[in-house]
Amino acid sequence: MTDADVLARLGVHRIVPVVVIDDPRDAEALGGALVAGGLPIAEVTLRTPAALASLTALTAARPGLLVGAGTVVAARQVAAVVAAGARFVVTPGFSPGVVAECRALGVPVVPGVATPTEVLQALDAGIDVVKLFPAALAGGIPMIRALAGPFPQVRFVPTGGIDATGLPDYLALPQVLAVGGSWMVPRSMVRTRDVAGITQLVADAVRLVAAVDAGAAVDAGVVA
């Protein structure tokens, strides 16, 4: 799967569920809930000792799921997450080493940025889709609008401090490709394998996206 393929899928679904998994045995239920809710994407964060095993379990149980690895902070982690089945990498900040290793292994990377300097670093590396993190603390919507001036070619995946309430405002920005968040995949529900509860939260998020996109189409005169 190429960089363009991964980014196209993110742009279609417009939400990236950011998941913390404490037990690999919880991965299959989580994957089922994401698919049932209509959002076949997951970013499994490297925040627990079970993360790599969970990546492997999730990709094995749900091969149609677009699974990425998040919180990748060192170049040495890239080969491990790719071996575990990750098809894209997300970082909390800009790391030249991580980006270079992703390039070497042919895996798409969405690096974290919080400043214009980091956006410039991403562009220098040939990357024009970045993760604004932590979005709420880094300026949120006003920050994205401000960065859009000098960097009109950049698309953002804001993540951090965003929930269902703020989702529509972020998605309404033309500079936003997708939004990352964990509100539809609460860690407590993942632990208890609450498939019904996660499915409902995911489906609600998918409906919000559809409503925002429909409103944008109306505004653009696409829909009568």
CYANA upper distance limits for C-alpha pairs under 8 A (distance plus 0.5 A):
  1 MET  CA      5 ASP  CA      6.42
  1 MET  CA      6 VAL  CA      7.22
  1 MET  CA     87 ARG  CA      7.89
  2 THR  CA      6 VAL  CA      6.89
  2 THR  CA    106 GLY  CA      8.45
  2 THR  CA    107 VAL  CA      8.13
  2 THR  CA    108 PRO  CA      7.68
  3 ASP  CA      7 LEU  CA      6.66
  3 ASP  CA    107 VAL  CA      7.75
  3 ASP  CA    108 PRO  CA      5.45
  4 ALA  CA      8 ALA  CA      6.41
  5 ASP  CA      9 ARG  CA      6.85
  6 VAL  CA     10 LEU  CA      6.85
  6 VAL  CA     87 ARG  CA      8.40
  6 VAL  CA     88 PHE  CA      7.87
  6 VAL  CA    108 PRO  CA      7.89
  7 LEU  CA     11 GLY  CA      6.57
  8 ALA  CA     12 VAL  CA      6.71
  9 ARG  CA     13 HIS  CA      6.81
 10 LEU  CA     14 ARG  CA      5.98
 10 LEU  CA     15 ILE  CA      7.45
 10 LEU  CA     16 VAL  CA      7.69
 10 LEU  CA    177 LEU  CA      7.65
 10 LEU  CA    178 ALA  CA      6.72
 11 GLY  CA    177 LEU  CA      5.82
 11 GLY  CA    178 ALA  CA      6.46
 13 HIS  CA     39 LEU  CA      7.24
 13 HIS  CA    178 ALA  CA      8.01
 13 HIS  CA    206 VAL  CA      8.31
 13 HIS  CA    209 VAL  CA      8.42
 14 ARG  CA    171 LEU  CA      8.18
 14 ARG  CA    177 LEU  CA      6.85
 14 ARG  CA    178 ALA  CA      4.47
 14 ARG  CA    179 VAL  CA      6.65
 14 ARG  CA    209 VAL  CA      7.56
 15 ILE  CA     39 LEU  CA      8.35
 15 ILE  CA    178 ALA  CA      5.68
 15 ILE  CA    179 VAL  CA      5.35
 15 ILE  CA    180 GLY  CA      6.25
 15 ILE  CA    181 GLY  CA      7.96
 16 VAL  CA     41 ILE  CA      6.74
 16 VAL  CA     42 ALA  CA      6.71
 16 VAL  CA     43 GLU  CA      7.14
 16 VAL  CA    178 ALA  CA      7.40
 16 VAL  CA    179 VAL  CA      6.54
 16 VAL  CA    180 GLY  CA      5.02
 16 VAL  CA    181 GLY  CA      6.91
 17 PRO  CA     41 ILE  CA      7.18
 17 PRO  CA     42 ALA  CA      5.68
 17 PRO  CA     43 GLU  CA      6.51
 17 PRO  CA    180 GLY  CA      6.45
 17 PRO  CA    181 GLY  CA      5.89
 17 PRO  CA    182 SER  CA      6.09
 17 PRO  CA    184 MET  CA      7.49
 17 PRO  CA    185 VAL  CA      7.20
 18 VAL  CA     42 ALA  CA      6.82
 18 VAL  CA     43 GLU  CA      5.37
 18 VAL  CA     44 VAL  CA      6.76
 18 VAL  CA     45 THR  CA      7.40
 18 VAL  CA     70 GLY  CA      8.24
 18 VAL  CA    180 GLY  CA      6.77
 18 VAL  CA    181 GLY  CA      5.84
 18 VAL  CA    182 SER  CA      5.40
 18 VAL  CA    185 VAL  CA      7.88
 19 VAL  CA     42 ALA  CA      7.22
 19 VAL  CA     43 GLU  CA      6.35
 19 VAL  CA     44 VAL  CA      5.41
 19 VAL  CA     45 THR  CA      6.52
 19 VAL  CA    182 SER  CA      6.81
 19 VAL  CA    185 VAL  CA      6.90
 19 VAL  CA    186 PRO  CA      8.33
 19 VAL  CA    187 ARG  CA      7.80
 20 VAL  CA     44 VAL  CA      6.66
 20 VAL  CA     45 THR  CA      6.21
 20 VAL  CA     46 LEU  CA      8.33
 20 VAL  CA     47 ARG  CA      7.29
 20 VAL  CA     48 THR  CA      7.80
 20 VAL  CA     51 ALA  CA      8.24
 20 VAL  CA    187 ARG  CA      6.53
 21 ILE  CA     26 ASP  CA      7.61
 21 ILE  CA     27 ALA  CA      7.68
 21 ILE  CA     44 VAL  CA      7.79
 21 ILE  CA     45 THR  CA      8.38
 21 ILE  CA     48 THR  CA      7.50
 21 ILE  CA     50 ALA  CA      7.32
 21 ILE  CA     51 ALA  CA      6.88
 21 ILE  CA     54 SER  CA      7.20
 21 ILE  CA    187 ARG  CA      7.60
 21 ILE  CA    190 VAL  CA      7.38
 21 ILE  CA    191 ARG  CA      7.86
 22 ASP  CA     26 ASP  CA      8.29
 22 ASP  CA     48 THR  CA      6.61
 22 ASP  CA     49 PRO  CA      7.99
 22 ASP  CA     50 ALA  CA      6.19
 22 ASP  CA     51 ALA  CA      7.80
 22 ASP  CA    191 ARG  CA      7.46
 23 ASP  CA     27 ALA  CA      7.97
 23 ASP  CA     50 ALA  CA      6.33
 23 ASP  CA     54 SER  CA      7.39
 23 ASP  CA    191 ARG  CA      7.95
 24 PRO  CA     50 ALA  CA      6.70
 24 PRO  CA     51 ALA  CA      8.10
 24 PRO  CA     53 ALA  CA      6.32
 24 PRO  CA     54 SER  CA      4.67
 24 PRO  CA     55 LEU  CA      8.36
 24 PRO  CA     57 ALA  CA      6.69
 24 PRO  CA     58 LEU  CA      8.45
 25 ARG  CA     54 SER  CA      8.05
 25 ARG  CA     57 ALA  CA      8.06
 26 ASP  CA     30 LEU  CA      6.89
 26 ASP  CA     54 SER  CA      8.45
 26 ASP  CA    190 VAL  CA      6.94
 26 ASP  CA    191 ARG  CA      6.96
 26 ASP  CA    192 THR  CA      8.43
 26 ASP  CA    193 ARG  CA      6.64
 27 ALA  CA     31 GLY  CA      6.63
 27 ALA  CA     54 SER  CA      6.45
 27 ALA  CA     55 LEU  CA      8.39
 27 ALA  CA     57 ALA  CA      6.63
 27 ALA  CA     58 LEU  CA      5.62
 27 ALA  CA     61 ALA  CA      8.48
 28 GLU  CA     32 GLY  CA      6.73
 28 GLU  CA     57 ALA  CA      7.43
 28 GLU  CA     58 LEU  CA      6.25
 28 GLU  CA     61 ALA  CA      6.19
 28 GLU  CA     62 ARG  CA      7.77
 29 ALA  CA     33 ALA  CA      6.77
 29 ALA  CA    190 VAL  CA      8.49
 29 ALA  CA    193 ARG  CA      6.40
 29 ALA  CA    194 ASP  CA      8.41
 29 ALA  CA    195 VAL  CA      6.69
 30 LEU  CA     34 LEU  CA      6.80
 30 LEU  CA    190 VAL  CA      6.83
 30 LEU  CA    193 ARG  CA      7.32
 30 LEU  CA    195 VAL  CA      7.17
 30 LEU  CA    198 ILE  CA      8.20
 31 GLY  CA     35 VAL  CA      6.78
 31 GLY  CA     40 PRO  CA      8.21
 31 GLY  CA     58 LEU  CA      6.95
 31 GLY  CA     61 ALA  CA      8.08
 31 GLY  CA     62 ARG  CA      6.80
 31 GLY  CA     65 LEU  CA      7.97
 32 GLY  CA     36 ALA  CA      6.50
 32 GLY  CA     62 ARG  CA      8.11
 32 GLY  CA    195 VAL  CA      7.83
 33 ALA  CA     37 GLY  CA      6.47
 33 ALA  CA    195 VAL  CA      5.68
 33 ALA  CA    196 ALA  CA      7.62
 33 ALA  CA    198 ILE  CA      6.43
 33 ALA  CA    199 THR  CA      5.17
 33 ALA  CA    202 VAL  CA      8.35
 34 LEU  CA     38 GLY  CA      6.81
 34 LEU  CA     39 LEU  CA      5.73
 34 LEU  CA     40 PRO  CA      6.08
 34 LEU  CA     41 ILE  CA      7.73
 34 LEU  CA    198 ILE  CA      7.91
 34 LEU  CA    199 THR  CA      6.72
 34 LEU  CA    202 VAL  CA      7.05
 35 VAL  CA     39 LEU  CA      6.11
 35 VAL  CA     40 PRO  CA      5.44
 35 VAL  CA     65 LEU  CA      8.19
 36 ALA  CA    199 THR  CA      6.59
 37 GLY  CA    198 ILE  CA      8.37
 37 GLY  CA    199 THR  CA      5.15
 37 GLY  CA    200 GLN  CA      7.06
 37 GLY  CA    201 LEU  CA      8.26
 37 GLY  CA    202 VAL  CA      5.55
 37 GLY  CA    203 ALA  CA      4.89
 37 GLY  CA    206 VAL  CA      8.09
 38 GLY  CA    202 VAL  CA      7.64
 38 GLY  CA    203 ALA  CA      6.74
 38 GLY  CA    206 VAL  CA      7.25
 39 LEU  CA    202 VAL  CA      7.30
 39 LEU  CA    203 ALA  CA      8.25
 39 LEU  CA    206 VAL  CA      7.51
 40 PRO  CA     64 GLY  CA      7.95
 40 PRO  CA     65 LEU  CA      5.46
 40 PRO  CA     66 LEU  CA      6.74
 41 ILE  CA     65 LEU  CA      6.13
 41 ILE  CA     66 LEU  CA      5.20
 41 ILE  CA     67 VAL  CA      6.33
 42 ALA  CA     65 LEU  CA      7.92
 42 ALA  CA     66 LEU  CA      6.91
 42 ALA  CA     67 VAL  CA      5.41
 42 ALA  CA     68 GLY  CA      6.72
 43 GLU  CA     67 VAL  CA      6.37
 43 GLU  CA     68 GLY  CA      5.13
 43 GLU  CA     69 ALA  CA      5.81
 43 GLU  CA     70 GLY  CA      6.18
 43 GLU  CA     90 VAL  CA      8.44
 44 VAL  CA     51 ALA  CA      7.37
 44 VAL  CA     54 SER  CA      8.39
 44 VAL  CA     55 LEU  CA      7.13
 44 VAL  CA     67 VAL  CA      7.74
 44 VAL  CA     68 GLY  CA      6.66
 44 VAL  CA     69 ALA  CA      5.46
 44 VAL  CA     70 GLY  CA      6.16
 45 THR  CA     51 ALA  CA      7.16
 45 THR  CA     69 ALA  CA      6.20
 45 THR  CA     70 GLY  CA      4.71
 45 THR  CA     71 THR  CA      5.78
 45 THR  CA     72 VAL  CA      8.20
 46 LEU  CA     51 ALA  CA      5.75
 46 LEU  CA     52 LEU  CA      7.84
 46 LEU  CA     69 ALA  CA      7.51
 46 LEU  CA     70 GLY  CA      6.61
 46 LEU  CA     71 THR  CA      5.90
 46 LEU  CA     72 VAL  CA      7.09
 47 ARG  CA     51 ALA  CA      7.29
 47 ARG  CA     71 THR  CA      7.55
 50 ALA  CA     54 SER  CA      6.34
 51 ALA  CA     55 LEU  CA      6.62
 52 LEU  CA     56 THR  CA      6.85
 52 LEU  CA     80 ALA  CA      8.06
 52 LEU  CA     81 VAL  CA      7.00
 52 LEU  CA     84 ALA  CA      6.64
 53 ALA  CA     57 ALA  CA      6.64
 53 ALA  CA     84 ALA  CA      7.75
 54 SER  CA     58 LEU  CA      6.45
 55 LEU  CA     59 THR  CA      6.68
 55 LEU  CA     67 VAL  CA      8.09
 55 LEU  CA     69 ALA  CA      8.23
 55 LEU  CA     81 VAL  CA      8.08
 55 LEU  CA     84 ALA  CA      6.23
 55 LEU  CA     85 GLY  CA      6.89
 55 LEU  CA     86 ALA  CA      7.44
 56 THR  CA     60 ALA  CA      6.58
 56 THR  CA     84 ALA  CA      5.19
 56 THR  CA     85 GLY  CA      6.34
 57 ALA  CA     61 ALA  CA      6.52
 58 LEU  CA     62 ARG  CA      6.39
 58 LEU  CA     63 PRO  CA      8.39
 58 LEU  CA     67 VAL  CA      8.32
 59 THR  CA     63 PRO  CA      5.65
 59 THR  CA     64 GLY  CA      8.47
 59 THR  CA     65 LEU  CA      7.40
 59 THR  CA     67 VAL  CA      7.30
 59 THR  CA     85 GLY  CA      6.47
 59 THR  CA     86 ALA  CA      8.39
 66 LEU  CA     87 ARG  CA      7.34
 67 VAL  CA     85 GLY  CA      7.87
 67 VAL  CA     86 ALA  CA      5.96
 67 VAL  CA     87 ARG  CA      6.42
 67 VAL  CA     88 PHE  CA      7.65
 68 GLY  CA     85 GLY  CA      8.44
 68 GLY  CA     86 ALA  CA      5.03
 68 GLY  CA     87 ARG  CA      5.77
 68 GLY  CA     88 PHE  CA      5.06
 68 GLY  CA     89 VAL  CA      6.09
 68 GLY  CA     90 VAL  CA      7.86
 69 ALA  CA     81 VAL  CA      6.93
 69 ALA  CA     86 ALA  CA      6.21
 69 ALA  CA     87 ARG  CA      8.33
 69 ALA  CA     88 PHE  CA      6.92
 69 ALA  CA     89 VAL  CA      5.48
 69 ALA  CA     90 VAL  CA      6.64
 70 GLY  CA     89 VAL  CA      6.48
 70 GLY  CA     90 VAL  CA      5.06
 70 GLY  CA     91 THR  CA      6.42
 70 GLY  CA     92 PRO  CA      8.35
 71 THR  CA     90 VAL  CA      6.85
 71 THR  CA     91 THR  CA      5.60
 71 THR  CA     92 PRO  CA      6.28
 72 VAL  CA     77 GLN  CA      7.03
 72 VAL  CA     78 VAL  CA      7.75
 72 VAL  CA     89 VAL  CA      7.50
 72 VAL  CA     90 VAL  CA      6.82
 72 VAL  CA     91 THR  CA      5.51
 72 VAL  CA     92 PRO  CA      7.82
 72 VAL  CA     98 VAL  CA      8.28
 73 VAL  CA     77 GLN  CA      7.94
 73 VAL  CA     91 THR  CA      6.71
 73 VAL  CA     92 PRO  CA      7.74
 73 VAL  CA     93 GLY  CA      8.35
 73 VAL  CA     95 SER  CA      7.89
 73 VAL  CA     98 VAL  CA      7.63
 74 ALA  CA     78 VAL  CA      7.89
 74 ALA  CA     95 SER  CA      8.28
 74 ALA  CA     97 GLY  CA      7.66
 74 ALA  CA     98 VAL  CA      6.38
 75 ALA  CA     79 ALA  CA      8.49
 75 ALA  CA     97 GLY  CA      5.88
 75 ALA  CA     98 VAL  CA      4.77
 75 ALA  CA     99 VAL  CA      8.29
 75 ALA  CA    100 ALA  CA      8.44
 75 ALA  CA    101 GLU  CA      6.40
 76 ARG  CA     80 ALA  CA      7.87
 76 ARG  CA     98 VAL  CA      8.43
 77 GLN  CA     81 VAL  CA      6.80
 78 VAL  CA     82 VAL  CA      6.69
 78 VAL  CA     89 VAL  CA      8.22
 78 VAL  CA     98 VAL  CA      7.50
 78 VAL  CA    101 GLU  CA      7.15
 78 VAL  CA    102 CYS  CA      7.04
 79 ALA  CA     83 ALA  CA      6.55
 79 ALA  CA    101 GLU  CA      8.47
 79 ALA  CA    105 LEU  CA      8.00
 80 ALA  CA     84 ALA  CA      6.72
 81 VAL  CA     85 GLY  CA      6.91
 81 VAL  CA     86 ALA  CA      5.98
 82 VAL  CA     86 ALA  CA      5.30
 82 VAL  CA     87 ARG  CA      7.23
 82 VAL  CA    107 VAL  CA      8.16
 87 ARG  CA    107 VAL  CA      6.79
 87 ARG  CA    108 PRO  CA      7.72
 88 PHE  CA    107 VAL  CA      6.15
 88 PHE  CA    108 PRO  CA      5.38
 88 PHE  CA    109 VAL  CA      6.26
 88 PHE  CA    110 VAL  CA      8.27
 89 VAL  CA    102 CYS  CA      8.21
 89 VAL  CA    107 VAL  CA      7.61
 89 VAL  CA    108 PRO  CA      6.73
 89 VAL  CA    109 VAL  CA      5.12
 89 VAL  CA    110 VAL  CA      6.74
 90 VAL  CA    109 VAL  CA      6.24
 90 VAL  CA    110 VAL  CA      5.33
 90 VAL  CA    111 PRO  CA      6.18
 90 VAL  CA    112 GLY  CA      7.73
 90 VAL  CA    131 LYS  CA      8.33
 91 THR  CA     95 SER  CA      8.38
 91 THR  CA    109 VAL  CA      8.27
 91 THR  CA    110 VAL  CA      7.08
 91 THR  CA    111 PRO  CA      5.33
 91 THR  CA    112 GLY  CA      5.75
 91 THR  CA    131 LYS  CA      8.44
 92 PRO  CA    111 PRO  CA      7.18
 92 PRO  CA    112 GLY  CA      5.03
 92 PRO  CA    113 VAL  CA      7.90
 92 PRO  CA    131 LYS  CA      8.23
 92 PRO  CA    133 PHE  CA      6.91
 93 GLY  CA    111 PRO  CA      6.48
 93 GLY  CA    112 GLY  CA      4.43
 93 GLY  CA    113 VAL  CA      5.91
 93 GLY  CA    114 ALA  CA      8.15
 93 GLY  CA    133 PHE  CA      8.04
 94 PHE  CA     99 VAL  CA      8.50
 94 PHE  CA    111 PRO  CA      5.87
 94 PHE  CA    112 GLY  CA      5.90
 94 PHE  CA    113 VAL  CA      6.60
 94 PHE  CA    118 GLU  CA      6.81
 94 PHE  CA    121 GLN  CA      8.12
 94 PHE  CA    122 ALA  CA      7.89
 95 SER  CA     99 VAL  CA      6.71
 95 SER  CA    111 PRO  CA      8.02
 96 PRO  CA    100 ALA  CA      6.49
 97 GLY  CA    101 GLU  CA      6.71
 98 VAL  CA    102 CYS  CA      6.65
 99 VAL  CA    103 ARG  CA      6.69
 99 VAL  CA    109 VAL  CA      7.19
 99 VAL  CA    111 PRO  CA      8.17
 99 VAL  CA    125 ALA  CA      8.34
100 ALA  CA    104 ALA  CA      6.67
101 GLU  CA    105 LEU  CA      6.70
102 CYS  CA    106 GLY  CA      6.37
102 CYS  CA    107 VAL  CA      5.62
102 CYS  CA    108 PRO  CA      7.08
102 CYS  CA    109 VAL  CA      6.98
103 ARG  CA    107 VAL  CA      6.83
103 ARG  CA    108 PRO  CA      7.91
110 VAL  CA    127 ILE  CA      8.40
110 VAL  CA    129 VAL  CA      6.72
110 VAL  CA    130 VAL  CA      5.61
110 VAL  CA    131 LYS  CA      6.62
111 PRO  CA    122 ALA  CA      7.95
111 PRO  CA    129 VAL  CA      8.46
111 PRO  CA    130 VAL  CA      5.81
111 PRO  CA    131 LYS  CA      6.31
112 GLY  CA    130 VAL  CA      6.45
112 GLY  CA    131 LYS  CA      5.00
112 GLY  CA    132 LEU  CA      6.30
112 GLY  CA    133 PHE  CA      6.33
113 VAL  CA    118 GLU  CA      5.86
113 VAL  CA    119 VAL  CA      6.72
113 VAL  CA    130 VAL  CA      7.12
113 VAL  CA    131 LYS  CA      6.44
113 VAL  CA    132 LEU  CA      5.63
113 VAL  CA    133 PHE  CA      6.52
114 ALA  CA    118 GLU  CA      7.28
114 ALA  CA    119 VAL  CA      8.44
114 ALA  CA    132 LEU  CA      6.22
114 ALA  CA    133 PHE  CA      6.37
114 ALA  CA    134 PRO  CA      7.81
114 ALA  CA    135 ALA  CA      8.38
114 ALA  CA    138 ALA  CA      6.38
115 THR  CA    119 VAL  CA      7.06
116 PRO  CA    120 LEU  CA      6.73
116 PRO  CA    147 LEU  CA      7.51
117 THR  CA    121 GLN  CA      6.83
118 GLU  CA    122 ALA  CA      6.74
119 VAL  CA    123 LEU  CA      6.79
119 VAL  CA    130 VAL  CA      8.08
120 LEU  CA    124 ASP  CA      6.59
121 GLN  CA    125 ALA  CA      6.81
122 ALA  CA    126 GLY  CA      6.93
122 ALA  CA    127 ILE  CA      5.57
122 ALA  CA    128 ASP  CA      7.26
122 ALA  CA    130 VAL  CA      8.03
123 LEU  CA    127 ILE  CA      5.54
123 LEU  CA    128 ASP  CA      6.37
128 ASP  CA    153 GLN  CA      7.20
128 ASP  CA    154 VAL  CA      5.25
128 ASP  CA    155 ARG  CA      6.74
129 VAL  CA    154 VAL  CA      6.30
129 VAL  CA    155 ARG  CA      5.24
129 VAL  CA    156 PHE  CA      6.20
129 VAL  CA    157 VAL  CA      7.85
129 VAL  CA    177 LEU  CA      8.49
130 VAL  CA    154 VAL  CA      7.93
130 VAL  CA    155 ARG  CA      6.98
130 VAL  CA    156 PHE  CA      5.62
130 VAL  CA    157 VAL  CA      6.58
131 LYS  CA    156 PHE  CA      6.05
131 LYS  CA    157 VAL  CA      4.97
131 LYS  CA    158 PRO  CA      5.88
131 LYS  CA    159 THR  CA      7.18
132 LEU  CA    138 ALA  CA      7.94
132 LEU  CA    156 PHE  CA      6.84
132 LEU  CA    157 VAL  CA      6.59
132 LEU  CA    158 PRO  CA      4.98
132 LEU  CA    159 THR  CA      6.65
133 PHE  CA    137 LEU  CA      8.39
133 PHE  CA    138 ALA  CA      7.08
133 PHE  CA    158 PRO  CA      6.77
133 PHE  CA    159 THR  CA      5.97
133 PHE  CA    160 GLY  CA      6.49
134 PRO  CA    138 ALA  CA      6.17
134 PRO  CA    158 PRO  CA      8.12
134 PRO  CA    159 THR  CA      6.49
134 PRO  CA    160 GLY  CA      5.08
134 PRO  CA    161 GLY  CA      7.55
135 ALA  CA    139 GLY  CA      6.88
135 ALA  CA    140 GLY  CA      5.45
135 ALA  CA    158 PRO  CA      5.82
135 ALA  CA    159 THR  CA      5.75
135 ALA  CA    160 GLY  CA      5.55
135 ALA  CA    161 GLY  CA      7.03
135 ALA  CA    162 ILE  CA      8.06
136 ALA  CA    140 GLY  CA      5.14
136 ALA  CA    159 THR  CA      8.42
136 ALA  CA    160 GLY  CA      6.65
136 ALA  CA    161 GLY  CA      5.74
136 ALA  CA    162 ILE  CA      7.40
137 LEU  CA    160 GLY  CA      8.47
137 LEU  CA    161 GLY  CA      8.19
138 ALA  CA    143 MET  CA      7.56
139 GLY  CA    143 MET  CA      5.13
139 GLY  CA    144 ILE  CA      8.12
140 GLY  CA    144 ILE  CA      6.95
140 GLY  CA    158 PRO  CA      8.14
141 ILE  CA    145 ARG  CA      6.75
141 ILE  CA    169 ASP  CA      8.38
141 ILE  CA    170 TYR  CA      6.99
142 PRO  CA    146 ALA  CA      6.61
143 MET  CA    147 LEU  CA      6.62
144 ILE  CA    148 ALA  CA      6.58
144 ILE  CA    156 PHE  CA      8.18
144 ILE  CA    175 GLN  CA      7.89
145 ARG  CA    149 GLY  CA      7.56
145 ARG  CA    175 GLN  CA      8.46
146 ALA  CA    150 PRO  CA      8.44
147 LEU  CA    151 PHE  CA      6.38
147 LEU  CA    152 PRO  CA      8.31
148 ALA  CA    152 PRO  CA      5.31
148 ALA  CA    153 GLN  CA      8.33
148 ALA  CA    154 VAL  CA      7.72
148 ALA  CA    175 GLN  CA      7.54
152 PRO  CA    175 GLN  CA      8.40
154 VAL  CA    175 GLN  CA      7.48
155 ARG  CA    175 GLN  CA      5.47
155 ARG  CA    176 VAL  CA      6.06
155 ARG  CA    177 LEU  CA      6.25
156 PHE  CA    175 GLN  CA      6.57
156 PHE  CA    176 VAL  CA      5.23
156 PHE  CA    177 LEU  CA      6.22
156 PHE  CA    178 ALA  CA      7.60
157 VAL  CA    176 VAL  CA      6.51
157 VAL  CA    177 LEU  CA      6.39
157 VAL  CA    178 ALA  CA      5.51
157 VAL  CA    179 VAL  CA      5.54
157 VAL  CA    180 GLY  CA      6.89
158 PRO  CA    170 TYR  CA      8.46
158 PRO  CA    176 VAL  CA      7.93
158 PRO  CA    178 ALA  CA      7.82
158 PRO  CA    179 VAL  CA      5.76
158 PRO  CA    180 GLY  CA      6.62
159 THR  CA    179 VAL  CA      6.60
159 THR  CA    180 GLY  CA      5.04
159 THR  CA    181 GLY  CA      6.44
160 GLY  CA    180 GLY  CA      7.80
160 GLY  CA    181 GLY  CA      7.14
161 GLY  CA    181 GLY  CA      8.26
162 ILE  CA    166 GLY  CA      6.38
162 ILE  CA    167 LEU  CA      7.08
162 ILE  CA    180 GLY  CA      8.28
162 ILE  CA    181 GLY  CA      6.72
163 ASP  CA    167 LEU  CA      6.53
163 ASP  CA    181 GLY  CA      7.22
163 ASP  CA    182 SER  CA      8.27
163 ASP  CA    183 TRP  CA      6.33
164 ALA  CA    168 PRO  CA      8.15
164 ALA  CA    183 TRP  CA      7.71
164 ALA  CA    205 ALA  CA      7.31
166 GLY  CA    170 TYR  CA      7.15
167 LEU  CA    171 LEU  CA      6.67
167 LEU  CA    179 VAL  CA      7.87
167 LEU  CA    208 LEU  CA      8.42
168 PRO  CA    172 ALA  CA      6.54
168 PRO  CA    208 LEU  CA      7.48
168 PRO  CA    209 VAL  CA      7.67
168 PRO  CA    212 VAL  CA      6.57
169 ASP  CA    173 LEU  CA      7.53
170 TYR  CA    176 VAL  CA      7.30
170 TYR  CA    179 VAL  CA      7.90
171 LEU  CA    176 VAL  CA      6.52
171 LEU  CA    177 LEU  CA      8.15
171 LEU  CA    178 ALA  CA      7.42
171 LEU  CA    179 VAL  CA      7.69
171 LEU  CA    209 VAL  CA      8.12
171 LEU  CA    212 VAL  CA      7.55
172 ALA  CA    176 VAL  CA      8.20
172 ALA  CA    212 VAL  CA      7.22
172 ALA  CA    213 ASP  CA      8.45
172 ALA  CA    216 ALA  CA      7.83
182 SER  CA    186 PRO  CA      6.60
183 TRP  CA    201 LEU  CA      8.39
184 MET  CA    198 ILE  CA      6.77
184 MET  CA    201 LEU  CA      5.39
184 MET  CA    202 VAL  CA      5.77
184 MET  CA    205 ALA  CA      7.69
185 VAL  CA    189 MET  CA      7.43
185 VAL  CA    190 VAL  CA      7.25
185 VAL  CA    198 ILE  CA      6.42
185 VAL  CA    201 LEU  CA      8.05
185 VAL  CA    202 VAL  CA      8.06
186 PRO  CA    190 VAL  CA      6.87
186 PRO  CA    198 ILE  CA      8.25
187 ARG  CA    191 ARG  CA      6.69
188 SER  CA    192 THR  CA      6.90
189 MET  CA    193 ARG  CA      6.34
189 MET  CA    194 ASP  CA      5.61
189 MET  CA    195 VAL  CA      8.39
189 MET  CA    197 GLY  CA      7.76
189 MET  CA    198 ILE  CA      7.34
190 VAL  CA    194 ASP  CA      6.93
190 VAL  CA    198 ILE  CA      8.40
194 ASP  CA    198 ILE  CA      6.71
195 VAL  CA    199 THR  CA      6.37
196 ALA  CA    200 GLN  CA      6.70
197 GLY  CA    201 LEU  CA      6.89
198 ILE  CA    202 VAL  CA      6.51
199 THR  CA    203 ALA  CA      6.50
200 GLN  CA    204 ASP  CA      6.60
201 LEU  CA    205 ALA  CA      6.80
202 VAL  CA    206 VAL  CA      6.71
203 ALA  CA    207 ARG  CA      6.69
204 ASP  CA    208 LEU  CA      6.85
205 ALA  CA    209 VAL  CA      6.89
206 VAL  CA    210 ALA  CA      6.80
207 ARG  CA    211 ALA  CA      6.68
208 LEU  CA    212 VAL  CA      6.76
209 VAL  CA    213 ASP  CA      6.62
210 ALA  CA    214 ALA  CA      6.46
211 ALA  CA    215 GLY  CA      6.63
212 VAL  CA    216 ALA  CA      6.72
213 ASP  CA    217 ALA  CA      6.70
214 ALA  CA    218 VAL  CA      6.81
215 GLY  CA    219 ASP  CA      6.73
216 ALA  CA    220 ALA  CA      6.68
217 ALA  CA    221 GLY  CA      6.72
217 ALA  CA    222 VAL  CA      5.54
217 ALA  CA    223 VAL  CA      6.32
218 VAL  CA    222 VAL  CA      6.20
218 VAL  CA    223 VAL  CA      5.38
218 VAL  CA    224 ALA  CA      7.31
